[in-house]
Every structure is written in C-alpha cells, then in structure tokens.
Amino acid sequence: MGKHENLIVKPFDWEDRDLVFHSKQGMSELGPLISFLNHKMVEGADMNVFVHHIEVKGDTGPDYVEVHTHDVSQAYVFPEPGLTFEVVLGEEKYQAESPATVFIPAGLKHNLKILKGKGIEVCILRKGYYG
Amino acid sequence: MKDYSKYIVKPFDWGERPLIHHDREVMNQLGPLMAFLNTDMVPEADLNIFVHHIDVKNPPGPEYVEIHAHEVSQAYVFPLPGITFEVTLGDEKYTVDSPATVFIPPRLKHTVKIVKGSGIEVSIVRNEKYEQSLAEGPEE
C-alpha cells in the first residue's frame, strides 16, 4: 500500500444510518444517499461530502430536512440540469432550477426540498463530519 | 426580511480564463469547466467549486495540470461511474475508476489526468474565508 493510498476512497451507500436533521425515510424515497468523504473515510479530512441520487416520482418531493444550522459553511451543488428545488434560507424561501449552487454561511438557518426532476445533489460541509 | 437570494448562484463556463497550474486550452479539449462557487460569485464563500464535464475522445486523455500544492485542502469528487483517472499524490501515482474521491491535504503535491471515459469531476478547494484572505493581502 502506498503512503498516500488512504487518500483515495470509494463511496458507500449511507443506507439506514442516522443523519441528524434529516428523515432518512424521506430521503430514501428520492434515491440513495452516497457518502463520498468524511473524517472516518479519510483521517484528517476537513470536508464532508455526500452525493444524493434523486428522482421525484410523485407530484412533488417529500419534506425530509428540518430547518437547522451548522457551525461551518455548506454548499449544495446541483451540477446538471433536470432538478427543481426549494431552499429555505433564514426566513426566506426560494425556488431554483439546476444547474445551481446554494452557499449557506455558517449559522444561517436552512433546509431543502426537491420539487421535481431527476439528477444528483452534491452536499459539501466544511468539516469532516455532518452535524 | 433579508434577501438571501445572493447565495443561490448559477454556474458559468470558465471559458478561456486562466487557471493557475492548468493548461486551459488542453483542459477545454476534454469538455467545459464550469465555475459553481467562488468569491466573485458569493463574496463570503469559503469553498471554491468547479465542475469539469469530461469526455475523453482519444484515450488516454492529455496532461493538463502541472504538479502543484495548495495551502488548504482539496477534494476531487467523481460522483458517477464512467471515468478512469490517474492521480499523483506526492511521488506516487494511482489509477482509479469512478465513482471515487481523492482528498488532498494542504501542501501535498498533486496532479490529475483523465485516462478514459466520460462524466463529471467536482473539484472542491477549502479556501480561506474571504475576510481572512483580505487580511492576508498586502498592506496598504
């Protein structure tokens, strides 16, 4: 094993593991949540990255995230077209279409709901674990 | 009511703009590099995010990044299957199939080369807070 091989990791399905502020049942309705980076996958990692594979099958997606904050910044990245989502920032609610990025400064209340479409969301938190 | 719409941004094609350590002309041969987050898009942003749309038409893909290091950590995230890439970390070279993540600690020399396939690469640099970067600038 090379000295730096531990820095290259394969993602895994988060499955039924808990995720604070999130309803795993609601999330799973949309599609699998895949863990791409955290401080357990790579010791010393100071970023947490999830990729959510999303497909809204009904009229609209479920509510699956309660309004919450983090002590570090976060970004939702929707890299490709095909998704419509609603994001709450503070007391405001916004609707947007992918591709798009939502930057969430540390301490700002937020949540997210996928309204329609199919695609992926890359969720990046600026510390090694989600919380 | 505060207006937070400034935090929702649309990506744009980096086009012909330079990118330090990268050969942009060669990079564009693989596909467009899209800026998804930086301090020009959101001044408070302490993450820098690019999405590179990649399609290697004549494998192996070209070299377009010289070996370099950052003062902060970085991650290459290949979220979907379909790409084979070669990453250099320090003096070691690895060939990896997507989906995969490469975490690059601060000051570790690295480069990446796409060997074959098509898909996307998300590059995340955990840059300093904007205020701090200003404070570290030259004194006036």
HADDOCK unambig.tbl for C-alpha pairs under 7 A between the chains (distance, minus, plus):
assign (segid A and resid 4 and name CA) (segid B and resid 89 and name CA) 6.49 0.50 0.50
assign (segid A and resid 7 and name CA) (segid B and resid 102 and name CA) 5.67 0.50 0.50
assign (segid A and resid 7 and name CA) (segid B and resid 103 and name CA) 5.20 0.50 0.50
assign (segid A and resid 7 and name CA) (segid B and resid 104 and name CA) 6.89 0.50 0.50
assign (segid A and resid 8 and name CA) (segid B and resid 101 and name CA) 5.80 0.50 0.50
assign (segid A and resid 8 and name CA) (segid B and resid 102 and name CA) 4.54 0.50 0.50
assign (segid A and resid 8 and name CA) (segid B and resid 103 and name CA) 6.53 0.50 0.50
assign (segid A and resid 9 and name CA) (segid B and resid 100 and name CA) 5.77 0.50 0.50
assign (segid A and resid 9 and name CA) (segid B and resid 101 and name CA) 5.35 0.50 0.50
assign (segid A and resid 9 and name CA) (segid B and resid 102 and name CA) 6.49 0.50 0.50
assign (segid A and resid 10 and name CA) (segid B and resid 99 and name CA) 6.64 0.50 0.50
assign (segid A and resid 10 and name CA) (segid B and resid 100 and name CA) 4.69 0.50 0.50
assign (segid A and resid 10 and name CA) (segid B and resid 101 and name CA) 6.45 0.50 0.50
assign (segid A and resid 11 and name CA) (segid B and resid 99 and name CA) 6.83 0.50 0.50
assign (segid A and resid 11 and name CA) (segid B and resid 100 and name CA) 6.03 0.50 0.50
assign (segid A and resid 36 and name CA) (segid B and resid 101 and name CA) 6.13 0.50 0.50
assign (segid A and resid 37 and name CA) (segid B and resid 101 and name CA) 6.87 0.50 0.50
assign (segid A and resid 51 and name CA) (segid B and resid 79 and name CA) 6.91 0.50 0.50
assign (segid A and resid 79 and name CA) (segid B and resid 51 and name CA) 6.94 0.50 0.50
assign (segid A and resid 89 and name CA) (segid B and resid 4 and name CA) 6.43 0.50 0.50
assign (segid A and resid 99 and name CA) (segid B and resid 10 and name CA) 6.58 0.50 0.50
assign (segid A and resid 99 and name CA) (segid B and resid 11 and name CA) 6.78 0.50 0.50
assign (segid A and resid 100 and name CA) (segid B and resid 8 and name CA) 6.99 0.50 0.50
assign (segid A and resid 100 and name CA) (segid B and resid 9 and name CA) 5.73 0.50 0.50
assign (segid A and resid 100 and name CA) (segid B and resid 10 and name CA) 4.65 0.50 0.50
assign (segid A and resid 100 and name CA) (segid B and resid 11 and name CA) 6.00 0.50 0.50
assign (segid A and resid 101 and name CA) (segid B and resid 8 and name CA) 5.75 0.50 0.50
assign (segid A and resid 101 and name CA) (segid B and resid 9 and name CA) 5.33 0.50 0.50
assign (segid A and resid 101 and name CA) (segid B and resid 10 and name CA) 6.41 0.50 0.50
assign (segid A and resid 101 and name CA) (segid B and resid 36 and name CA) 6.10 0.50 0.50
assign (segid A and resid 101 and name CA) (segid B and resid 37 and name CA) 6.90 0.50 0.50
assign (segid A and resid 102 and name CA) (segid B and resid 7 and name CA) 5.61 0.50 0.50
assign (segid A and resid 102 and name CA) (segid B and resid 8 and name CA) 4.51 0.50 0.50
assign (segid A and resid 102 and name CA) (segid B and resid 9 and name CA) 6.48 0.50 0.50
assign (segid A and resid 103 and name CA) (segid B and resid 7 and name CA) 5.13 0.50 0.50
assign (segid A and resid 103 and name CA) (segid B and resid 8 and name CA) 6.54 0.50 0.50
assign (segid A and resid 103 and name CA) (segid B and resid 45 and name CA) 6.99 0.50 0.50
assign (segid A and resid 104 and name CA) (segid B and resid 7 and name CA) 6.87 0.50 0.50
